[in-house]
């Protein structure tokens, strides 16, 4: 179904989230939560434009490979304001306007987010690989989308770890490196080791870590 910009009405405008009423030609009116300005809404894009879209954010599968060849996934506990809870999380964040101006916006955003949230400064020999360039978070409510990027660091980074570079609104409660077996246990249980549920993106990253699809 076609949608014109004149069929869109902004009903909320804040720093990080906006909401629009979409009036489709079949009479359906729908509220779309978005991070985009009105002219850049996914609902107004053609198929080809959507295929060329940059995501709003990056989600990182951050892996440390030990000298013995063991792979460990970086997970943290981050306070999520809509939930009012600390949830098992991954390094992630919005792609900044400055990232979009550079040659590889995804690599720029991943490098910056990992440095801010973990203290690790990625080097040239670290692997940075896009697993999926565009995943829609919840297309029944929002056009928000994220890329999933795998990063493998093959050195001892324990002394680099710090979460002091995070933004003031980002609250963390420690971090951990988890083996595939430890991650599989959490996936099977459906909650973390405190009994708390986690986000679908954390689940996707954990699945990507234990899967052999990306080996």
Secondary structure by P-SEA (a helix, b strand, c coil): ccccccccccccccccbbbbbbbccccbbbbbbcccccccccccccaaaaaaccccccccbbbbbcccbbbbbbbbbbbbccccccccccccccccccccccccaaaaaaaaaaaacccccccccbbbbbcccccccccccccbbbbbbbbbbccccccccccccccccccccbbbbbcaaaaaaaaaaccccccccccaaaaaaaaaaaccccc
